[in-house]
Amino acid sequence: MAGDRLQTSDRWRRLLGYGADSPFARLSDWLVLVHPENRDAMEALVLGCAQGCGRYFEQEHRCLHRGGEYRWMLLRGGWVREEGDRPRCLAGTYARISGRKQGEAAARRMEFERASILEAALDPIVMTDGEGNIAEFNPAAEELFGYRRADVLERNLADFIEPAPTREARRLRLRLFLDSGEGAVLGRRVDVQAIRSDGTRVSCEMALSSIQAEDGRLFTAYLRDVSERHRFEDELLRAKNEAERASRAKSEFLSRMSHELRTPLNAIMGFAQLLQADLQEPLSSEQAESVGEIHNAGEHLLALIDDILDLSNIDSGQMELASEPVDLYTLIGDSLRSLSALAEQFAIHLRTFEPSPEAEGCQVIGDHRLLRTALINLLSNAIKYNREDGEVWVEIARHGDRVRLLVADTGPGLTDSDLAAAFEPFVRLHADTRPVPGTGIGLTLTLRIVEAMNGRVGATSEPGAGSRFWLELPVAVAPELPLSANAGV
């Protein structure tokens, strides 16, 4: 450029998409291509240099491409001098820098987005380099730890946040990761302790990630204050321990009381039996009836004591369970015979139990005595809570490697809320409207017994349609069983 005259190369014109015939003869022809936001600065720079304000110039600006879009260019120029160092003209070169500018814009966007995320994050975020020096500290971290971001940048975690007992372990883990790329805590949630500005400790849940930056490895710790959660968990644990201690104390008390009650009760029943067996001085019919009631009441009370003792032993973990094959049909037959008097008392018909040939001999794994107790509890409830002249029956069904024994009745049935409460200890459904004997622990004891034998207990019922209570246990000896073998009682 000399004066106002302008000379451009073919390469310069091609860079902007113009042909050799494009009219770029004067400075103004070129300046009109410069973006309006850059034009005044560019004109002042070039003219200032032309007027002797400087020997060289360099300027980034946007220039209009023939296609209609502006492209970023870098112009470098200066004086071309003649002999004697006299200025002859201004000359310059163009370089396209759109790619670099786009990269810089993308980097600025990423930095803005990163800053926005850090600013808006509800959880504390702390970034460090490979030595533990803080590179970022978001507002949530400021609030948690009580430090301002400006005061902690480039400071080492070990100087003020990290407790002394964990510093060396962290350094060793960091060195292992930098040497081998293996990190025990990367990508996992771990609990850590940290120190606030006031010296108090805070429990945090931390998730750690790592990236390789241009100037080294960066670590980002995403933190969450879990002090309140830990306090709540500690309270729950204390409450659980207290409840377990109370439960053990209750079980021990019940066990001791049961043993203490059995001693005088056995004496009462023994004397009743002596009176009944005295042939030298036989009882009158009225006396015999009274002594019989004493003996029967004693047997009933003894059975209740045994149930309470079994329940307390199971709850306290002191019950020793046998694990042996138990023949279901023998068990069912014995249980039904022992309850025939009770069924007659309540006017209940027990259907005859006739096992099918295919199912005969089926056995389950369990404790015979306790399993008999569980079955008698189900049968006695079906009898006592039935309607007058009702029926009770037993069904057996095979479910894979397990056998389900079901006790059904024709009683008034239960609502969903009744079923939900039926297995709770000392719950006697409708005891306020029906004088049904019992303590309310039969179903609870059944549940505990069967679960202790790796089994399950359940029930279905509808008001007005009777109830069906079942227990399910692993098969011991497994002959072919039909899908459902109905058995009457």
C-alpha positions as CSV (number, residue, x, y, z in Angstrom):
1,M,0.0,0.0,0.0
2,A,1.4,3.4,-1.0
3,G,-0.6,6.4,-0.2
4,D,-4.2,5.4,-0.8
5,R,-3.3,2.9,-3.5
6,L,-3.7,-0.8,-2.7
7,Q,-2.2,-3.8,-4.4
8,T,-3.4,-7.4,-3.5
9,S,-2.1,-10.8,-4.4
10,D,-4.0,-13.6,-6.1
11,R,-3.6,-15.7,-3.0
12,W,-5.1,-13.0,-0.7
13,R,-8.1,-12.7,-3.1
14,R,-8.6,-16.5,-3.2
15,L,-8.4,-16.5,0.6
16,L,-11.5,-14.4,0.6
17,G,-13.1,-16.0,-2.4
18,Y,-12.5,-13.2,-4.9
19,G,-11.2,-13.5,-8.4
20,A,-8.4,-11.6,-10.1
21,D,-10.9,-9.1,-11.6
22,S,-12.1,-8.0,-8.2
23,P,-11.6,-4.2,-7.8
24,F,-9.3,-3.7,-4.8
25,A,-7.4,-0.7,-5.9
26,R,-7.7,1.6,-2.8
27,L,-7.5,1.2,0.9
28,S,-11.2,2.0,1.2
29,D,-12.0,-1.1,-1.1
30,W,-10.4,-3.3,1.5
31,L,-11.7,-1.6,4.7
32,V,-15.3,-2.0,3.5
33,L,-14.7,-5.8,3.8
34,V,-13.7,-5.5,7.5
35,H,-16.4,-6.2,10.0
36,P,-18.0,-3.0,11.3
37,E,-17.0,-3.8,14.8
38,N,-13.4,-4.1,13.8
39,R,-13.2,-1.5,11.0
40,D,-12.4,1.7,13.0
41,A,-9.7,0.0,15.0
42,M,-8.2,-1.5,11.8
43,E,-8.2,1.8,10.0
44,A,-6.7,3.6,12.9
45,L,-3.9,1.0,13.2
46,V,-3.0,1.0,9.5
47,L,-3.2,4.8,9.1
48,G,-1.4,5.4,12.3
49,C,1.5,3.1,11.1
50,A,1.5,4.9,7.8
51,Q,1.8,8.2,9.5
52,G,4.9,7.0,11.4
53,C,3.2,5.9,14.7
54,G,4.9,2.5,14.5
55,R,7.0,0.3,12.3
56,Y,5.0,-2.9,12.6
57,F,1.4,-3.8,13.3
58,E,-0.6,-7.0,14.0
59,Q,-4.4,-7.2,14.2
60,E,-7.0,-10.0,14.4
61,H,-10.3,-9.0,12.7
62,R,-13.2,-10.4,10.8
63,C,-13.3,-10.0,7.0
64,L,-16.2,-10.5,4.6
65,H,-15.9,-13.5,2.4
66,R,-17.4,-13.5,-1.0
67,G,-19.8,-16.2,0.1
68,G,-21.4,-13.7,2.5
69,E,-20.0,-14.8,5.9
70,Y,-17.3,-13.1,8.0
71,R,-14.1,-15.0,8.6
72,W,-11.5,-14.4,11.2
73,M,-8.1,-13.2,9.8
74,L,-4.7,-12.3,11.2
75,L,-3.0,-9.3,9.5
76,R,0.7,-8.7,10.1
77,G,2.4,-5.8,8.4
78,G,4.9,-3.0,8.5
79,W,7.0,-0.5,6.5
80,V,8.9,-1.6,3.5
81,R,12.0,0.7,3.4
82,E,14.3,1.9,0.7
83,E,18.0,2.8,1.0
84,G,18.7,5.1,3.8
85,D,15.9,3.6,5.8
86,R,13.3,5.7,4.0
87,P,9.7,4.4,4.1
88,R,8.5,3.3,0.8
89,C,5.2,1.6,1.4
90,L,3.2,-0.5,3.9
91,A,3.0,-4.3,3.2
92,G,1.2,-7.0,5.1
93,T,0.2,-10.7,5.0
94,Y,-3.1,-12.4,5.8
95,A,-3.6,-15.7,7.6
96,R,-6.9,-17.3,8.2
97,I,-7.6,-18.0,11.9
98,S,-11.2,-19.0,11.9
99,G,-10.5,-22.5,13.3
100,R,-8.5,-21.1,16.2
101,K,-11.1,-18.5,16.9
102,Q,-13.8,-21.2,16.9
103,G,-11.7,-23.3,19.2
104,E,-11.3,-20.3,21.5
105,A,-15.0,-19.6,21.4
106,A,-15.7,-23.2,22.2
107,A,-13.3,-23.1,25.1
108,R,-14.9,-20.0,26.4
109,R,-18.3,-21.6,26.2
110,M,-17.0,-24.7,28.0
111,E,-15.4,-22.6,30.7
112,F,-18.7,-20.6,31.1
113,E,-20.7,-23.8,31.3
114,R,-18.3,-25.3,33.8
115,A,-18.4,-22.2,35.9
116,S,-22.2,-22.2,35.7
117,I,-22.4,-25.8,36.8
118,L,-20.0,-25.2,39.7
119,E,-21.9,-22.1,40.7
120,A,-25.3,-23.8,40.5
121,A,-24.4,-27.2,42.0
122,L,-26.0,-27.9,45.3
123,D,-23.3,-30.3,46.4
124,P,-19.7,-29.2,47.2
125,I,-17.2,-29.7,44.4
126,V,-13.5,-29.4,44.9
127,M,-10.9,-29.9,42.1
128,T,-7.2,-30.5,42.8
129,D,-4.0,-31.2,40.9
130,G,-1.9,-34.3,41.4
131,E,-0.3,-32.9,44.4
132,G,-3.5,-32.0,46.2
133,N,-3.4,-28.3,45.4
134,I,-6.9,-26.8,45.0
135,A,-7.8,-25.7,41.5
136,E,-11.5,-25.1,42.0
137,F,-13.8,-24.6,45.0
138,N,-17.5,-24.0,44.2
139,P,-19.9,-21.9,46.4
140,A,-21.4,-25.1,47.9
141,A,-17.9,-26.0,49.1
142,E,-17.5,-22.5,50.5
143,E,-20.7,-23.0,52.5
144,L,-19.8,-26.4,53.8
145,F,-16.2,-25.7,54.8
146,G,-16.4,-22.0,55.7
147,Y,-13.6,-20.8,53.4
148,R,-13.8,-18.4,50.5
149,R,-12.7,-19.6,47.1
150,A,-10.1,-16.9,46.7
151,D,-8.5,-17.9,50.0
152,V,-8.0,-21.6,49.1
153,L,-7.0,-21.7,45.5
154,E,-3.6,-23.3,45.0
155,R,-3.5,-24.2,48.7
156,N,-3.0,-27.9,49.5
157,L,-5.8,-30.0,51.0
158,A,-3.6,-31.3,53.7
159,D,-3.0,-27.8,55.0
160,F,-6.5,-27.1,56.2
161,I,-9.3,-29.5,55.1
162,E,-7.9,-33.0,55.3
163,P,-7.5,-34.6,58.8
164,A,-3.9,-35.5,59.7
165,P,-4.6,-39.3,60.1
166,T,-5.7,-39.7,56.5
167,R,-3.1,-37.5,54.7
168,E,-0.4,-40.2,54.3
169,A,-3.0,-42.8,53.1
170,R,-4.3,-40.3,50.5
171,R,-0.7,-39.6,49.3
172,L,0.0,-43.3,48.9
173,R,-3.2,-43.9,47.0
174,L,-2.5,-40.9,44.8
175,R,1.0,-42.1,44.1
176,L,-0.3,-45.6,43.3
177,F,-2.8,-44.1,40.8
178,L,-0.2,-41.9,39.1
179,D,2.2,-44.8,38.8
180,S,-0.2,-47.5,37.8
181,G,-3.5,-45.9,36.8
182,E,-5.3,-48.0,39.4
183,G,-7.4,-46.1,41.9
184,A,-9.3,-47.9,44.7
185,V,-11.7,-45.0,45.2
186,L,-12.2,-43.7,41.7
187,G,-15.8,-44.1,40.5
188,R,-17.0,-45.2,43.9
189,R,-18.8,-43.5,46.7
190,V,-16.8,-43.5,49.9
191,D,-17.2,-41.9,53.3
192,V,-14.5,-39.4,54.3
193,Q,-13.9,-37.0,57.2
194,A,-13.1,-33.3,56.6
195,I,-12.3,-30.2,58.8
196,R,-14.3,-27.0,58.6
197,S,-12.8,-23.5,59.1
198,D,-14.0,-23.5,62.7
199,G,-12.1,-26.8,63.4
200,T,-15.2,-29.0,63.6
201,R,-15.3,-32.2,61.7
202,V,-17.9,-33.1,59.0
203,S,-18.7,-36.5,57.5
204,C,-18.9,-36.4,53.8
205,E,-19.8,-38.9,51.1
206,M,-17.3,-38.5,48.2
207,A,-17.3,-39.5,44.6
208,L,-13.9,-39.0,42.9
209,S,-13.1,-38.7,39.2
210,S,-9.9,-37.9,37.3
211,I,-9.0,-36.4,33.9
212,Q,-5.7,-35.8,32.1
213,A,-5.4,-32.1,31.4
214,E,-2.7,-30.4,29.3
215,D,-0.7,-29.4,32.4
216,G,-1.2,-32.6,34.4
217,R,-3.8,-34.8,36.1
218,L,-6.8,-33.2,37.7
219,F,-9.0,-34.8,40.3
220,T,-12.6,-33.7,41.0
221,A,-14.2,-34.6,44.3
222,Y,-18.0,-34.4,44.5
223,L,-19.0,-34.2,48.1
224,R,-22.2,-34.4,50.1
225,D,-22.6,-33.7,53.8
226,V,-23.9,-36.9,55.4
227,S,-23.4,-35.9,59.0
228,E,-27.1,-35.8,59.6
229,R,-27.6,-39.1,58.0
230,H,-24.8,-40.7,60.1
231,R,-26.3,-39.2,63.2
232,F,-29.7,-40.7,62.2
233,E,-28.0,-44.1,61.5
234,D,-26.3,-44.0,64.9
235,E,-29.6,-43.3,66.6
236,L,-31.2,-46.1,64.7
237,L,-28.4,-48.4,65.7
238,R,-28.7,-47.4,69.3
239,A,-32.5,-47.9,69.2
240,K,-32.0,-51.3,67.5
241,N,-29.5,-52.4,70.1
242,E,-31.8,-51.2,72.9
243,A,-34.7,-53.0,71.3
244,E,-32.7,-56.2,71.0
245,R,-31.6,-55.9,74.6
246,A,-35.2,-55.4,75.7
247,S,-36.3,-58.4,73.5
248,R,-33.6,-60.5,75.1
249,A,-34.6,-59.4,78.6
250,K,-38.2,-60.2,77.8
251,S,-37.4,-63.6,76.4
252,E,-35.2,-64.4,79.4
253,F,-38.0,-63.2,81.7
254,L,-40.6,-65.3,79.9
255,S,-38.2,-68.3,80.0
256,R,-37.6,-68.0,83.7
257,M,-41.3,-67.4,84.5
258,S,-42.3,-70.4,82.4
259,H,-40.0,-72.6,84.3
260,E,-41.1,-71.2,87.6
261,L,-44.8,-71.7,86.7
262,R,-44.2,-75.3,85.5
263,T,-43.0,-76.4,89.0
264,P,-46.2,-75.7,91.0
265,L,-48.4,-76.6,87.9
266,N,-46.8,-80.0,87.7
267,A,-47.5,-80.5,91.4
268,I,-51.1,-79.5,91.0
269,M,-51.6,-81.9,88.0
270,G,-49.7,-84.7,89.8
271,F,-52.0,-84.4,92.9
272,A,-55.0,-84.4,90.6
273,Q,-53.8,-87.6,89.0
274,L,-53.2,-89.2,92.4
275,L,-56.8,-88.3,93.4
276,Q,-58.1,-89.8,90.2
277,A,-56.1,-93.0,90.7
278,D,-56.9,-93.5,94.4
279,L,-58.7,-96.9,94.5
280,Q,-58.9,-97.1,98.3
281,E,-60.9,-94.0,98.6
282,P,-62.5,-93.5,95.2
283,L,-63.9,-90.0,94.4
284,S,-67.6,-89.4,94.1
285,S,-68.8,-88.5,90.6
286,E,-69.0,-84.8,91.5
287,Q,-65.5,-84.9,93.0
288,A,-64.2,-86.8,90.0
289,E,-65.7,-84.2,87.7
290,S,-64.1,-81.3,89.7
291,V,-60.7,-83.1,89.8
292,G,-61.0,-83.7,86.0
293,E,-61.5,-80.0,85.4
294,I,-58.5,-79.2,87.5
295,H,-56.4,-81.6,85.5
296,N,-57.7,-80.4,82.1
297,A,-57.2,-76.8,83.1
298,G,-53.6,-77.7,84.2
299,E,-53.0,-79.3,80.8
300,H,-54.3,-76.3,79.0
301,L,-52.1,-73.9,81.1
302,L,-49.1,-76.2,80.6
303,A,-49.6,-76.1,76.8
304,L,-49.8,-72.3,76.9
305,I,-46.6,-72.2,79.0
306,D,-44.9,-74.5,76.5
307,D,-45.9,-72.2,73.6
308,I,-44.6,-69.1,75.4
309,L,-41.4,-70.9,76.2
310,D,-40.9,-72.0,72.6
311,L,-41.6,-68.5,71.3
312,S,-39.1,-66.9,73.7
313,N,-36.5,-69.5,72.9
314,I,-36.9,-68.9,69.2
315,D,-36.8,-65.1,69.5
316,S,-33.7,-65.3,71.7
317,G,-31.9,-67.8,69.4
318,Q,-31.8,-70.4,72.1
319,M,-34.1,-72.9,70.4
320,E,-32.3,-76.0,69.1
321,L,-34.1,-77.3,66.1
322,A,-33.8,-80.8,64.8
323,S,-33.4,-81.2,61.0
324,E,-34.8,-84.6,60.1
325,P,-37.3,-86.1,57.7
326,V,-40.9,-85.7,58.9
327,D,-43.7,-87.8,57.3
328,L,-46.5,-85.4,56.6
329,Y,-49.3,-88.0,56.7
330,T,-48.3,-89.4,60.0
331,L,-48.0,-85.8,61.3
332,I,-51.4,-84.9,60.0
333,G,-53.1,-88.0,61.4
334,D,-51.6,-87.5,64.8
335,S,-52.6,-83.8,64.9
336,L,-56.2,-84.6,63.8
337,R,-56.6,-87.2,66.4
338,S,-55.4,-84.9,69.2
339,L,-58.0,-82.3,68.1
340,S,-61.0,-84.5,67.7
341,A,-62.3,-83.6,71.2
342,L,-61.9,-79.9,70.5
343,A,-63.7,-80.2,67.1
344,E,-66.6,-82.0,68.9
345,Q,-66.7,-79.3,71.5
346,F,-67.2,-76.6,68.8
347,A,-69.5,-78.8,66.6
348,I,-67.0,-78.8,63.7
349,H,-66.7,-81.6,61.2
350,L,-63.2,-82.8,60.4
351,R,-63.1,-84.2,56.9
352,T,-61.5,-87.7,56.6
353,F,-57.9,-87.4,55.5
354,E,-57.1,-89.9,52.7
355,P,-53.7,-89.5,51.1
356,S,-53.4,-90.4,47.4
357,P,-51.2,-93.3,46.5
358,E,-48.9,-91.0,44.5
359,A,-48.3,-88.7,47.5
360,E,-48.1,-91.3,50.2
361,G,-44.8,-91.2,52.1
362,C,-44.0,-87.6,51.3
363,Q,-41.6,-86.1,53.8
364,V,-40.3,-82.7,54.6
365,I,-37.2,-81.5,56.5
366,G,-37.9,-80.1,59.9
367,D,-38.3,-80.6,63.7
368,H,-41.2,-83.1,64.2
369,R,-42.3,-81.8,67.6
370,L,-42.3,-78.1,66.6
371,L,-43.8,-78.8,63.2
372,R,-46.6,-80.7,65.0
373,T,-47.1,-77.6,67.2
374,A,-47.3,-75.4,64.1
375,L,-49.9,-77.6,62.4
376,I,-52.0,-78.0,65.6
377,N,-52.0,-74.2,65.9
378,L,-53.4,-73.8,62.4
379,L,-56.0,-76.6,62.9
380,S,-57.1,-75.4,66.3
381,N,-57.6,-71.9,65.0
382,A,-59.6,-73.2,62.1
383,I,-61.8,-75.1,64.6
384,K,-62.3,-72.3,67.1
385,Y,-62.9,-69.5,64.6
386,N,-65.3,-71.6,62.5
387,R,-69.1,-71.3,62.3
388,E,-71.2,-73.9,64.1
389,D,-71.5,-77.1,62.1
390,G,-68.7,-75.9,59.9
391,E,-65.9,-78.0,58.3
392,V,-62.1,-78.1,58.4
393,W,-59.9,-79.9,55.9
394,V,-56.3,-80.3,54.9
395,E,-54.7,-80.1,51.4
396,I,-51.2,-80.8,50.2
397,A,-49.7,-79.4,47.1
398,R,-46.2,-79.8,45.5
399,H,-44.4,-76.6,44.4
400,G,-41.0,-77.7,42.9
401,D,-38.7,-78.8,45.7
402,R,-41.1,-77.6,48.4
403,V,-44.4,-79.0,49.8
404,R,-47.3,-76.8,50.9
405,L,-49.6,-78.0,53.6
406,L,-52.9,-76.0,53.7
407,V,-55.5,-75.9,56.4
408,A,-58.9,-74.6,55.2
409,D,-62.2,-73.8,57.0
410,T,-65.7,-72.6,56.4
411,G,-65.6,-69.8,59.0
412,P,-66.6,-66.2,58.6
413,G,-63.4,-65.2,56.9
414,L,-61.0,-62.3,57.5
415,T,-60.5,-58.9,56.0
416,D,-57.2,-57.7,54.6
417,S,-56.5,-55.7,57.8
418,D,-57.3,-58.8,59.9
419,L,-54.9,-60.9,57.9
420,A,-52.1,-58.3,58.2
421,A,-52.5,-58.4,62.0
422,A,-53.1,-62.2,62.4
423,F,-49.4,-63.1,62.8
424,E,-48.6,-60.4,65.3
425,P,-47.9,-61.7,68.9
426,F,-50.8,-61.6,71.4
427,V,-53.3,-60.5,68.8
428,R,-56.7,-62.2,69.2
429,L,-59.0,-61.3,66.4
430,H,-62.6,-60.5,67.4
431,A,-61.9,-61.6,71.0
432,D,-64.2,-58.8,72.1
433,T,-67.2,-60.3,70.3
434,R,-66.4,-64.1,70.5
435,P,-65.3,-65.9,73.6
436,V,-62.5,-67.9,71.9
437,P,-59.9,-69.4,74.3
438,G,-56.2,-68.7,73.7
439,T,-53.4,-66.2,74.2
440,G,-52.9,-64.9,70.7
441,I,-49.4,-66.3,70.1
442,G,-50.3,-69.5,68.2
443,L,-49.9,-68.0,64.7
444,T,-46.9,-66.0,65.8
445,L,-45.3,-69.2,67.1
446,T,-46.2,-71.1,63.9
447,L,-44.6,-68.3,61.8
448,R,-41.4,-68.4,63.8
449,I,-41.1,-72.2,63.8
450,V,-41.6,-72.6,60.1
451,E,-39.3,-69.7,59.2
452,A,-36.6,-71.3,61.5
453,M,-37.0,-74.4,59.3
454,N,-36.3,-72.5,56.1
455,G,-40.0,-72.5,55.3
456,R,-42.8,-70.0,54.7
457,V,-46.2,-69.3,56.1
458,G,-49.1,-67.4,54.5
459,A,-52.9,-67.0,54.4
460,T,-55.7,-66.0,52.1
461,S,-59.2,-65.2,53.2
462,E,-62.4,-63.3,52.2
463,P,-65.2,-62.2,54.5
464,G,-67.9,-64.9,54.3
465,A,-65.8,-67.3,52.4
466,G,-63.6,-69.0,55.0
467,S,-59.8,-68.9,55.5
468,R,-56.9,-70.8,54.1
469,F,-53.7,-70.8,56.1
470,W,-50.6,-72.6,54.8
471,L,-47.1,-73.6,55.6
472,E,-44.4,-74.5,53.1
473,L,-41.2,-76.5,53.7
474,P,-38.4,-78.2,51.7
475,V,-39.0,-81.7,50.5
476,A,-36.9,-84.4,52.1
477,V,-38.0,-87.5,50.2
478,A,-39.8,-86.6,47.0
479,P,-41.9,-89.2,45.3
480,E,-44.0,-88.0,42.3
481,L,-46.7,-85.7,43.5
482,P,-49.7,-84.5,41.6
483,L,-50.0,-80.7,41.3
484,S,-52.6,-80.7,44.1
485,A,-53.6,-83.6,46.3
486,N,-56.7,-82.8,48.3
487,A,-56.9,-84.6,51.6
488,G,-59.9,-84.6,53.8
489,V,-59.8,-84.5,57.6
